[in-house]
């Protein structure tokens, strides 16, 4: 059995073993399941810490069909698919609409870089729990959340499912008087021995959606332990989106170029 640790001790355990990187280059195999159908592809990913994320996407035959370039404040994308050639330049709204969940540069970097998403190890306020062989950190939340789900943050267990307990009309009145970030619950799970960041879960009671990110197959490297398998599940009122990917090749510490030139005569669109 794990000994009980407080939130600061769990965070300290994670920080001590946290994977460190400045550059990452990797090749990944991706499978996507959505209400529109299933698809799979390969991607080459290059990342510079807090600066840029570049991705080239290819189907099984290896011919590039899309490229994406992310900076902290902008998104660029173009599709080379015959009959659907276009480009997008703008902010992260279009990416969030595609994923049915708000995403920032920091979120994407954490997802691809093997670190907890939305985790504030310096200023975040969390409650620690043991959950079998894992430690869980539950983000402290405001009283509006307690009114919606009927449980305060001290009484919430890591594995509890969250359901709206208020009658519909009362919930709608509270929602109309509340900012969306005030109705967000976040939970993070860490391995009880290695403090590997195993899982993140976000329950958005404002829009009635959730995001769960699982990491597995951690391997030792000179920079720390890094996961090789990832699974993201986004659940909304309109259906579920699941992304699974595994890393087939990875390299750390090598500086990369980020070639991105929009082909001529491509249609500009406001989303993708």
Buried (B, 14 or more C-beta within 10 A) or exposed (E): EEEEBEBEEBBBBBEEBBBEBBBBBBBBBBBBBBEEEEEEBBBBBBBBEEBBBBBBBBEEEEEEBBBBBBBEEEBBBBBBEEEEEBBBBBEBEBBBBEBBBBBBBBBBBBBBBBBBBBBEBEEBEBBBBBBEEBBBBBBBBBEBBBBBBEBEBEEBEBEBEBEBEBEEEEBEEBBEEBEEEBBBBBBBBBBBEBBBBBBBBBBBBBBBBBBBBBBEEBEEEEBBBBBBEBBBBBBBEEEBBBBBBBBEEBEBEEEBEBEBEBEEEBEEBEEB
